[in-house]
Amino acid sequence: MDLQEPLHSGIVGQDYAQRMLANTIKRKRVPHAILLWGPEGTGKLSLAWSYAAALNCTGRGESVSACGSCPSCHAIATQNHPDVRLTEPDGQYIKIDQIRDVIEAVSYRSYFGGWKVWILRHADRMRDEAANSLLRVLEDPPAGTVFLLTAENLYSMLPTVISRCRLVRFNPVPQREIESLLIDRRGVPPEKARLLSVLCGGSVGAALEACSDESLEDERVALIQGIRDLAGKPVWEVLDASARVGDGAKRASLDRSLRILECWYRDLLVYRTTRGEDSIANLDMLDQIRSDAKKCSVADLLTRLKGISEARMQLAANANAGLVMDNLFMTLVTSD
């Protein structure tokens, strides 16, 4: 049996996570709780389903991956398997009533006589009372039951819940791997694939979604040009521009704006330090990159990139979005 055999051949950039999970099947040491954690769009949920399928597959023989054709695999593929269930946040959070339903359901015997697998998506969005309720069953799990939790932010979870789980880390997918995936599997033109692979921040899911997002191109150009036009403008104009971006925007929209800005200043830094074009993402704005790179020092560009990174962390910590964007715009426009 090959340790390198993937559980899910369509997931890229997560060889370590696939190997860890495959080894638990090969060695027949399946943990009662596994926490798959890492950035959004890196394959956590897909791999959870594949793991559940492999555990219950009746046709995989000596393989560690599901056959895809047995009755169990078909039931899981359509999410109709009575022993493999999914719980997601009801609104913004996973609530205690949902966890109580989980606890009651896993107390019953398996319908098919195999593993009972419960996938808890966005486990970092459980309310404390729900997490404490889950903790009780994690401390004394029913036989033949596996909990698969997915999360992006471990700091939002109870340490006691984390301590009861086997941790499997999902890393941001390397930019070149995403670029190749977009070209080879989706037929995206190389220039656009390079841009999207940088903008997505290591998330395959975000890159695939961006392929069909017709508004992204206009938003990117408008935001970059808007920042360029603010050079030398009075403070009130800078704050007015910040408000147009930040006021009322959802976190996902703000994060995308930050990635666009980060990509722009990254390009300026790359060109400023190398004068090369091979790694430039915004190739359609190469003339502007050449012009702006001459006006900025390396230290200035690093200050701006640091400001963008700090803004992202502040937003992730639920800081006031308007104040965060005001501070960032002032940093981007006044740094020199």
C-alpha positions in Angstrom: 0.0 0.0 0.0 1.5 3.4 -1.1 1.7 5.9 1.7 1.7 8.6 -1.0 -1.7 7.5 -2.3 -4.0 10.6 -2.0 -7.4 10.4 -0.4 -8.6 13.1 -2.8 -6.7 13.4 -6.1 -8.3 16.7 -6.9 -6.9 18.6 -3.9 -3.6 20.3 -4.5 -0.9 21.5 -2.1 -2.0 19.5 0.9 0.2 16.4 0.6 1.0 16.5 4.3 -2.6 16.6 5.4 -3.5 13.8 3.0 -0.6 11.6 4.2 -1.6 12.1 7.8 -5.2 11.0 7.3 -4.2 8.2 4.9 -1.8 6.8 7.5 -4.6 6.6 10.2 -6.5 4.3 7.8 -3.5 2.2 6.8 -2.4 1.7 10.4 -6.0 1.2 11.6 -5.5 3.9 14.2 -8.4 6.2 13.5 -8.7 9.0 16.1 -12.1 9.7 17.5 -11.8 13.4 16.7 -9.7 15.2 14.0 -9.5 19.0 13.6 -8.7 20.1 10.0 -7.6 23.7 10.3 -6.2 26.3 7.9 -7.2 29.0 5.5 -10.6 29.0 3.8 -10.6 27.3 0.4 -7.7 25.0 0.9 -9.7 21.7 0.7 -10.6 21.0 4.4 -14.3 20.1 3.8 -13.6 18.1 0.6 -10.9 16.1 2.3 -13.3 15.5 5.3 -15.8 14.0 2.9 -13.1 11.9 1.2 -11.9 10.6 4.6 -15.4 9.7 5.7 -15.9 7.9 2.3 -12.7 5.9 2.7 -13.6 4.8 6.2 -16.9 3.4 5.1 -16.0 2.2 1.6 -16.7 -1.5 1.1 -14.8 -1.7 -2.2 -11.4 -0.1 -1.6 -9.6 -3.4 -0.7 -6.0 -2.6 0.3 -6.2 1.0 -0.9 -6.5 3.9 1.5 -8.9 5.9 -0.8 -12.6 5.3 -1.5 -13.5 3.3 -4.6 -16.2 5.8 -5.5 -18.5 3.1 -6.9 -19.8 1.0 -3.9 -23.2 1.8 -2.3 -21.6 3.6 0.6 -19.5 5.8 -1.7 -22.6 6.7 -3.8 -24.6 7.5 -0.6 -21.8 9.8 0.6 -21.3 11.5 -2.8 -25.0 12.5 -2.6 -24.8 13.3 1.1 -27.5 10.7 1.8 -25.4 8.3 3.9 -27.2 7.8 7.2 -23.9 7.3 9.1 -22.1 10.3 7.6 -23.6 13.7 8.6 -22.7 17.3 8.3 -23.5 20.2 10.7 -22.8 23.8 9.7 -23.5 27.1 11.4 -27.1 28.1 11.7 -26.7 31.7 10.6 -23.4 33.0 12.0 -22.8 30.3 14.7 -23.2 26.6 15.5 -25.7 26.6 18.4 -26.1 24.4 21.3 -29.4 22.8 20.0 -27.4 21.7 16.9 -24.8 20.0 19.1 -27.5 18.4 21.2 -28.9 16.9 18.0 -25.4 15.6 17.1 -25.0 14.0 20.5 -28.3 12.3 20.3 -27.7 11.0 16.8 -24.3 9.5 17.5 -25.6 7.6 20.4 -27.6 5.3 18.0 -26.0 2.3 16.4 -24.6 2.6 12.9 -27.2 1.9 10.1 -24.6 0.1 7.9 -22.4 -1.3 10.6 -19.4 0.9 9.7 -18.0 4.1 11.0 -20.3 6.9 12.1 -18.7 10.1 10.9 -19.9 13.6 11.9 -18.4 16.6 10.1 -18.6 19.9 12.0 -17.9 22.6 9.5 -16.6 26.0 10.8 -16.1 24.5 14.3 -14.4 27.8 15.2 -17.9 29.4 15.0 -19.4 27.4 17.8 -20.8 29.3 20.7 -19.2 28.5 24.1 -22.2 26.6 25.4 -22.2 24.5 22.2 -18.5 23.9 22.4 -18.8 22.8 26.1 -21.6 20.5 25.1 -19.5 18.9 22.4 -16.6 18.6 24.8 -18.5 16.1 26.9 -19.0 13.7 24.0 -15.4 14.2 22.8 -14.2 13.2 26.2 -16.2 9.9 26.1 -17.0 9.2 22.4 -19.3 6.3 21.4 -17.4 3.4 19.8 -17.0 3.5 16.1 -17.6 7.3 15.9 -15.3 9.9 14.3 -15.8 13.7 14.6 -14.2 15.7 11.8 -14.0 19.4 12.7 -13.0 22.1 10.2 -11.8 25.5 11.3 -9.9 28.5 10.0 -9.0 30.2 13.3 -7.9 28.0 16.3 -7.9 31.1 18.5 -11.7 31.2 18.3 -12.0 27.7 19.7 -12.0 26.4 23.3 -8.5 25.0 24.1 -10.2 22.0 25.8 -11.9 21.1 22.5 -8.7 21.5 20.6 -6.9 19.3 23.1 -9.3 16.4 22.4 -8.6 16.4 18.6 -5.8 15.2 16.3 -4.7 18.4 14.6 -4.2 18.3 10.8 -2.8 21.6 9.4 -3.8 22.9 5.9 -1.4 25.4 4.5 -2.0 28.1 2.0 -1.4 26.5 -1.5 1.7 27.8 -3.3 1.0 30.4 -5.9 2.6 28.4 -8.7 0.4 25.4 -8.0 -2.8 27.4 -8.1 -1.6 29.1 -11.3 -1.0 25.7 -12.9 -4.3 24.4 -11.8 -6.2 27.4 -13.3 -4.4 26.9 -16.6 -4.5 23.1 -16.8 -8.0 22.4 -15.4 -10.0 25.6 -16.1 -8.3 26.8 -19.3 -7.6 30.3 -17.8 -5.2 32.4 -19.9 -1.7 32.4 -18.3 -1.7 36.2 -17.6 -5.0 36.0 -15.8 -4.1 32.8 -14.0 -1.0 34.5 -12.6 -3.0 37.4 -11.3 -5.7 35.3 -9.7 -3.2 32.9 -8.1 -1.6 35.9 -6.4 -4.9 37.6 -5.4 -6.4 34.5 -3.9 -3.8 34.3 -1.0 -3.2 30.6 -1.2 -6.9 29.7 -1.4 -7.8 27.4 -4.3 -11.5 28.0 -3.6 -11.1 31.7 -3.9 -9.1 31.4 -7.1 -11.8 29.2 -8.7 -14.6 31.5 -7.6 -12.7 34.5 -9.0 -12.5 32.8 -12.4 -16.2 33.5 -12.9 -16.4 36.8 -11.0 -16.9 39.4 -13.7 -16.8 42.3 -11.2 -13.3 41.5 -10.0 -11.5 43.1 -12.9 -13.4 46.5 -12.7 -13.0 46.5 -8.9 -9.2 45.8 -9.1 -8.5 48.6 -11.6 -10.8 51.1 -9.8 -9.2 50.4 -6.4 -5.6 50.6 -7.6 -6.2 53.7 -9.7 -8.2 55.3 -6.8 -5.2 54.8 -4.4 -2.8 56.2 -7.0 -5.0 59.3 -7.5 -4.9 60.1 -3.8 -1.2 61.0 -3.8 -0.8 64.5 -2.5 -4.5 64.9 -1.7 -5.8 66.4 1.6 -6.6 64.2 4.5 -10.4 64.7 4.1 -10.2 63.3 0.5 -8.2 60.3 1.7 -10.7 59.5 4.5 -13.6 60.0 2.1 -12.1 57.4 -0.3 -11.6 55.1 2.7 -15.2 55.4 3.6 -16.3 54.5 0.1 -14.4 51.3 0.3 -15.1 50.4 4.0 -18.5 51.7 5.0 -21.1 48.9 4.9 -18.8 46.5 3.2 -18.8 42.9 4.4 -15.7 41.3 5.8 -15.2 39.1 2.7 -15.4 42.2 0.4 -12.9 44.1 2.6 -10.5 41.1 2.6 -10.7 41.1 -1.2 -9.9 44.8 -1.3 -6.9 44.2 0.9 -5.6 41.4 -1.3 -5.9 43.6 -4.4 -3.9 46.3 -2.6 -1.4 43.8 -1.3 -0.9 42.4 -4.8 -0.3 45.9 -6.2 2.3 46.9 -3.6 3.9 43.5 -4.0 4.3 44.1 -7.7 5.8 47.5 -7.0 8.3 45.9 -4.5 9.2 43.2 -6.9 9.8 45.6 -9.8 11.6 48.1 -7.5 14.1 45.4 -6.3 14.6 43.3 -9.4 13.4 45.3 -12.4 12.0 42.0 -13.6 8.6 41.3 -15.0 8.4 37.5 -14.7 6.7 37.6 -11.3 4.5 40.7 -11.8 0.8 39.9 -11.3 -0.8 43.1 -12.6 0.9 42.8 -16.0 -1.8 44.9 -17.7 -0.7 47.8 -15.5 3.0 47.4 -16.1 3.5 51.1 -17.2 2.0 52.3 -14.0 4.1 49.8 -12.0 7.3 51.1 -13.7 6.3 54.7 -13.0 5.2 54.2 -9.3 8.2 52.0 -8.4 10.6 54.8 -9.2 8.9 57.0 -6.6 8.9 54.6 -3.7 11.7 53.3 -1.6 11.9 49.7 -0.5 11.3 50.7 3.1 8.2 52.7 2.1 6.8 49.7 0.2 7.5 47.4 3.1 5.7 49.8 5.4 2.6 49.8 3.2 2.6 46.0 2.9 2.9 45.8 6.7 0.0 48.1 7.1 -2.1 45.9 4.9 -1.2 42.8 6.8 -2.0 44.5 10.1 -5.4 45.7 8.7 -6.2 42.1 7.8 -5.4 40.9 11.3 -7.4 43.7 12.9 -10.5 42.9 10.7 -10.1 39.2 11.6 -10.2 40.2 15.3 -13.5 42.1 14.6 -12.0 45.6 14.9 -14.1 48.5 13.7 -13.8 48.2 9.9 -14.2 51.9 9.3 -11.4 52.9 11.6 -9.2 50.1 10.3 -9.6 51.3 6.7 -9.1 54.9 7.6 -5.8 54.1 9.3 -4.7 51.9 6.4 -5.5 54.5 3.7 -3.5 57.1 5.6 -0.6 54.7 5.8 -0.8 54.0 2.1 -1.1 57.6 1.0 1.2 59.4 3.4 4.1 56.8 3.7 7.3 58.1 2.1 
